[in-house]
């Protein structure tokens, strides 16, 4: 049987030839501008009559929005890929500014449309939603109408969007500029290399503690050097948000992120409450890992250290084949999508300098193609990350035939699909281990995801909520940000570490993302929510795929509480669901503890 070779470099030329200097892309941006102008003009000229004519107007406007939105999304995805591919590409930064400006223009027109929806009589509105043209997207339209009723006037919201280009979003882009100037010195094999942030982060999974410790020291020094700029950036981002919230009369900084994620505060509180209650098993795991590494306590840079001396590398080809094999056991559609991604050069995984740190998935709706970005160095975690991003891709693939408005799923549900895919690979890796040593290493890697999502992200959530409390009273200094982060990490990790990462607030991109506030907690929601789905899938095998796709297709057109009740018969506002999900994580810990008793 002939094996297909999978390249670890993506193809962007299929969209627009010439990279950031592409003339095709320049023409595309002009077309996006024209589409947004037409949408804006039509919205502006729509005079709400409170008659049946409004239904036709809404249908026409939504058609224009879908066309402009898809083209803008295509442009945004392309620029994201360019920026990640080469952090030194200055022209890509200019294109980002252009796309940001276009996004603000579209959002301004959309805000005007949403505001006009509030002018329609309630009885007539309900009648409109029953029409053949609108009933499919009735949830989204209701959501937009209700959200607009809670915001400022059309003119004020338009002003916020406009000022946000050079203010709010400008500060978010400043973070990328600052990070692009950071290089971490690393001495290996007799010579000193200057590592990108992404390359340096991969060193924290080295089996050599001296490597981890030295890189961490240089890592901390690098971020501390930039702390004055990064603290100013973070303060301005939060300050902008808080001032907008104040003008709208919103007192809780979690109001917007909860609404964006279509979830209730009771659900969030139930989830964190269960997690806080079950820290002890994970503290025991961290202590046992420290003992296995010959340490009294782990330090921050030991968290990702592999157990044992083995430094086995998994080639990109091997990782791809492993993912395809195990995706196939959960359904032919999932495997088919991943195969298409590998074969058609949708993935950028090459380990080289000059790339942006981290990983992401983005979607090109006009082309119905995904692109995945990461830096692959051959660790089990890299394979899991690759599966994770393919999960995001499968989610968009499952929704490709839905109305454009019904594809905008919230982040917490998006993380469900990605984490589900990640769980397939992690669980399969443990079960297919050939030796006890290998099984232990893979099980430990799997548990590390639980530690990251139930401890690390809990620390991020505690930090952000406390930071926002203090920021509401005034600017928070870099030293105080370090203190808040240290306190949050000690609480989230049950004080299990000997050394923490107080400058984590500066090194984590997620605090600086402008499109979604409180970007972190949806990961934990998605992880635990996916565990429930995964357990169900294990019982039903490939036969579950159809039901799984149905859940994904509903994920952008209902609240998460309703989604869980419809497809899992679970009440997310109660602790029972979360208890069962966390217990699955604890089961892994207990197996690890048994394997390491001797």
N, C-alpha and C positions, 0 to 999 in steps of 0.2 A: 504494500500500500504506500503510495507517495504521500509524503508529509508536506503540507503547505508551509512555506516560510513566512513568518510574520515580521514585518518591519516595525521597529520601535520609533519611527519618525512619521509624523502625520503629513497629510497632503492638504494644504490650504489653497493651492493654485486652482483647484476645481471650482472654487467659489469666485475668486477674483485674482487674476494673474498680476504678479508684480509686487506682492507684499504690501507694505505700507505706502509705497509709491505708485500703487495700482491706479491706472486711469479708469479702469472698469469700476473700481470701488468709488472713485471720485464721482463718476456718473451716477452710481447707485445712491450716493448720499444726496445728490441733487434731486433724484426721483423721490427719495424719502421726504425731503423738504417739501416738494410739490404735493405729495400725498397728504402730509400733515396740514399744509395750508388749505387744501380742499376740504379736509375734515373740519378744520377750525372754521372755515368760512360757512360751511353748511350748518354747523352747530350754532354759530353766531346768528345766522339768519332764520333759525327755527323759532317761531313765536308759538309758545304753547297755547293751544286753543281750547283744550279740554273737550275735544271732540274726537271722533274716530280718525280724523286726519293725523293726529299725533302718532298713531300706531304706524302709519306709513313713513312718517318722518323718522321715527326711532329706527325702523328697519333699514332705511337708506343710510342713516348716520352710522349704524353699526357695521354695515357693509364697508363703508369708507374707513372706519376704525380698524376693522380686521385687515384690510389691505395695507394701511399705513403701519399698523402695529407689527405685522409679520415682516415687512421690509426693514423696519427699525430694529427688530429683534435680530434679523439676519446681520445687520451692520454691527450691532453691539457684540454679537458672538464672534464676528471676524476680528474686531479690534481687541477683544479679550484674548484671543489666541495670539495675535501679534505681540501684545504686551508681555504675555507669559513666555513666548518663544525667545524673546531677546529683550532683556531689561534695558539694554543700551540703545534700543530703537527709539530715538527721540521723536521721529515723525508719528510713531504709533501713539505717543502721548498727545500729540496735537489732534489726531483723529479721535482719541477718547474725549477730548474737550468738545469736539464737534458733535459727537454722538450724545454726549451729556446735554448739550444745548438743545438738540432735537428732541431728546426725551422730555426735557422740561417743557418744551413747546407742546408736545403731544399731551403731557399730563395737565397742562393748563387748559387746553381745549377739552380734555376729558373731564376735568373738574367742572367746567362750565356746563357740559352735557349732564353730568351727575346732578348739578344744582337745578337744572331745568326739570329733571325728573321729579324733583320734590314739589314742583308746581302743579303736577297733575292730580286731579281729584282721586281720592283713595278708591272709590267704587269703580271709576273708569280705569284706573291703573290696574286693578285686579282683572278687569275685563280684557285689557290689552295683553296681559301675561298669559291668558288662555288661548291666544291666537296661535295658529300653526307656526308663524314666523318667530314668535318670542317665547313660547312655552318651554322650549329646550334650554333656554338660558335664563329662565325666570329667577332662579336662585341668585345668580350673579347680578342681575338687574336690581333685584330687591336689596341685595347687599350694598350696591353702589348708591342706591337711593337713600337707604338708612344712614350710610356713612356720611353722605353729603349733608344730611340734615343735622349732623353733629359738628360740622366744620364751620369755618367762617364764611363770609360772603364770597361770591364768585371773584370779585376784584381782589380781595385780600388773599385768597388762596392762590390766585394767579401771581400776585406780587411775591408770595413766599416761594413759589416754584422758580420764578425768575431770579430772585436774590440767591436762591440755593445753588445756582450754577457756579458762581464764583465764591460763594460762601460755604455752604454745607458740603456740596460735592467737591468743591475745590480743596477743602481740607482733607477729604478722603483721598483725593489724588496726591496730595502732598505726602501722605504716608508712603505711597508707592515710590515716590521720588526719593524720600529719605532712605527707605530700605534698599533701593537700588544702589546707594552709595556705600553700603556696608559690605566689607569683605573680611572674612575670618582667617587669620594666618594659621596654617597647620604645617608642622614639620613632620614629614614622614619619608622614609627611604632616603634619608640624608639630604633632603632639600625641602625648602619651605614653599608651600602653595598658598595662594589666596583663594579661599573657598567662598562660593556664594552662600547665602543663608540656607538655601535648600540643601546644598551639598554638606554643609556643616551639621545640619540637623540629622542627616543620615548617620553621622558618626556616633550619635548617642545610642545606637543599637550595636556598636562594636563590642566584641567579647573582651577587649582589652580595657580594663578600668582606667589605666593611665591615659589612654587615648580619650576616653569619655571625659575624664576629669580636666585634662589640659584644654580640650575643645570647649568645655563648659566655661572654664575660666576666661578664655578669650571671647567666648560668646557673651558672657555677662559684661565684660569690659566694653565690647562693641556697642551693646544696647545702652549701657550706662552713658557712654560718650554722646549718644544721640538723645538721651532722656530729655534735655531741655526743649528740643524741637518736638519730640513725640508727645510730651505732656501738654505742650501748648496745642498741638493738633487734637488730642483727645478732649481737652477742655473745651475747645471751640466746637467740636462736633456735638458734644453733649449739651453745651450752652445753646446752640442753635435749636436743637430738638426741644429743650425745656422751655425756651421762649415761645416757640410755636405752640406747644402744649398749653402754656399759660394763657396765650391769646385765645385759644379755643375753649378754655375753661376746663381743661383736663388736669386733674390733680395727681393721677397715678401714671408714672412713666411706663408702666407695663400695659396700659390701656391699648396703645397702638400695636405693640408686638403681639398681644393676645388676639386682637382683632385680625391682624394680618395672618396669624396662624389659625384663625377660625376655631379658637378654643376658649373655654371658660376658665376663670381664675380658680374655680374649685378643682378643676382637672389638674392644673399646674401645682396647686398646693397639695393635692392628694399624692401626686407623683413624688415631689420633693420630700414630703413627709415620710413616705415609705422608704425612700433612699436613705434619709437621715437616720432612720430607725435601724437600718441594717448595715452599719459601717463595720461592725466587729469582724465578720468573716473576712472582709477585704483587708483589714488591718492585720489579721493573722496571716493572710497570704503574703503581704508585704514583709512581715517579720520573718516568715519562713524563707522567702526569696533571699532576704538579707543573709540569713544563716547559710543558705546554699552557696552564696557568693563569698562566704567567709567574712561577713561584715556584721557588726552589731546592729546597725540600722542602715537602710538605704538612703542615699542622697538623691536629689532630683535627677541627676544625670545617670543614676543606676536604674531608673524605672523601666527603661526600654532595653536594658542589658539582657542578652540571651542567657539562658541557664546552660551551664556546661561549657566545655572548651571548643566544641564544634563550631566551625564558621562556614557551614555548607551554604553554597550559593545556588539559587534557583535561577536559571537563565530565563530571559524574557520569553523565549519560545516554550520552555517547559511550563512556565507560569500560565501562559495563554492556553496551552493544551490541557492543563489541569482544570482551569476554569471552564473550558468548553465541555469537558467530560462530565463534570459535576452539575453544571447548569442543565445538561441534557436529561439528568435524572429527575428534574423538576418540571420539565416541559420542553417541547420542541420549539416553541416560539422564543423562549428565553435563549436557548442555544443558538437559534438561527440569527437572532439579533447580534449576539456577541461575535459570532462567526463573521457576520457582515462587517462589524467594526474592525476586527483584526485584518481581514482580507483587503478591505478598501482603504486602509491607511487613515483610520479615524483617530488614532491614538499617538500622542507624543510622549514617549517614555524614556528617551535617550538620557543617559547620565553624562551631562556635560556642563561646563561653567556657562554663566550668562543667562540662565533660565530663572524665571520667577520661582520662589519657594512654594511648596504646597501642591495641591491637586484639585482639579475641578472637572465638571462636565458642563458643556454648553451645547445648545441646540440651534440649528439653522432651519427654521420652519419652512422657508420658501423652497429649500432643497430636501427637506425631510431627512437630514443627516445630523449625526451627533459628532462632537469632537471631545476627546478626553485628554487632559494634561496631567502629567506627574513626572517625577524623576525616579526611575527604576534602577535600584542597585543590587537586586537579587535576594532580598530578605523575605521571609514569610509575610511580614507586614506589608511589603510592596505588593505581593500577590493579592492580599486582602484589599489594599487600597484600589488596585486595578479592578477587582470584582465590585467594590463599592461604587466606583464611578460608572461601571457598566450597568449597575443597578439603576442609577439615575437615568442612564440612556434608555434602558428598557421601559422605564416609566413614561418617558416622552413618546417612545415607540408605541406603547399600548394606547396612547391617547391621540395618535396622529390623525385619526379620521373624525374626531370630535370638533365641534364649533370652536373657533379660536378662543373665545371667552371661557369655554369650559375646560381649557387646558392649563389655566393658571393656578396650579395647585400650590398650597401653602408649604412653607419650608419644612415644617415638622412632619408632614405627610410625605414630602419628597424624600426625607431621610429614611422613611420606612422602607421604600423600595431599594434604596442603596444598601441599607443595613441588612435587609433580607438577603440580598445577593452576597454580601460579605459573610454572613452567617453560614451560607451554604458551603463556601470555600473553607472557612475556618473549621467548621465541624468536620468536613470531609478530610481535611488535613490531619486532624487528630485521629480519626478513625482508621485512616490508611497508613498510619505510622508503622514502620517495619520493626522498630526496637523500642524498648521502654524509654531509653534516653531521648530518642526522637519524639516519642509521644509526649514526654514531659515538656520538652522544649516547645512543641506546637500547642499544647494545652496552656502553657504559660503565656504564650503569645495571644491566645484567644482570651484568656482572663485579663490580659493587659487592656483589651478593648473595654471590658467591663470597668476596670479601674479608671480608664480615661473618661468614660461616659458617666460613671456614677460618682467619681471623685474629682477628676480634673475639671470637668464641665460644671460640676456643682460649685467648685471654687470660683470659676468664671462668673457663675450666676450670683454667688454671694458678693463677689467683688463689684460687679456692675450695679447691683441694687444699692450697695452701700456707697459706691462712688456717686451715683445719681442723687442720693440723699444729701451728700456733702456738696455736690456741684450746684444744687439748687440754692445753696447759701453763699456760694462764691467759688472762685478758682481754686482748684486742688493742686498742690505742688507735687513735683516728681517724687520727693521724699515721702510725702503722705500717700501717694499712689502705691509706692513700694510697701508701706506699712499696711495699707488696706489689703493688698494682694497677699502679703505674708500671713495676715490674720485669717483670710479666707482659705488659703491653702492648708494651714494647720487644722482648721475646723473640718474642711472637706476630706482631708486625708487622715482624720482621727489622730493627728500629731504623730504619725507613724514614721516620719522622715527625719534624718539628721540634718539635712540641708535642703532649703527650698529655693524657689526661683522668684524672688520679689519683683524683678523687672519683667515678669511674664506679660504684664499689661502692655509693655512696649513691643514685645516680640510677636504677639499674636495678632495677625491680620484681622481676625474676626471682630475685634473691638472697633475697628476703623471702617467697616463696611457701611456704606450710607443707604443702600436700598432697603435694608431690614435692620431695625433697632433690636437690641438684645438677641443677637444672631446665634447665641450658643445653646440655649435650652432646647430648641427644636431637635438638636442632635440626640439628646437623651430621650426625649419623647419618642422619636423615630426608632431608636434602638430598642426600647422596651416594648413599644407597640409592635415592632417587627418580630419580637420573640414570640408573642402570642400567635401571630400569623405563621411563623416558621414551625412552631409546634404542631399547628393544625396541618400544615403542608407535609410534615414528616409522616403524619398518620395516613394521608391520602396520596402521597407521591405525585406523579405526573398528572394524575386525574384532577388535582387541585388547581392546575394552571388556569383553567377557564374561569374559576371563581376568583382567583387572584387577580386576573386581568380585569374582571368586573369591579373589584374593589378599587383598583388603580384608576379605572375610568370614572368612578364616582368621587374620587379624591379631591377634585377641584369644584365640586358642585354641591357640597353639603358641609356642615360643621363636623369636626372630628368626633364629637360625642355621638352624633347621628350616624356617622360612618361606622363607628365601632359597634353601635347597637344593631345596625342593619346587617353587617357582614360577620360580626363576631359574637353578637348577643352579649356585649359587655358594656357596663356602666363605668366610664372613665372618671367620673367625679367621686367614685368610691375607691377605697384602698385595695379592695379584693383583686382587681385586675392587675394592679401594680405589684402587689405581693407575689402573685403567681409568676409575673415576669422576672422580678428580681430573684426569686427562688431559683429560676433556671441558671442565673449567673452564679448563685451560691453553690449550686450543684457542681459546677465546674471547679470551684474553689475546693469543695470537699473532696472531689476526685484527686485534685492536685495534692492536697494535704495527705491523703492516703498513700499516694505514690511516693511521697517524700518522707514518710514516717521513719524509714530506716536511715 
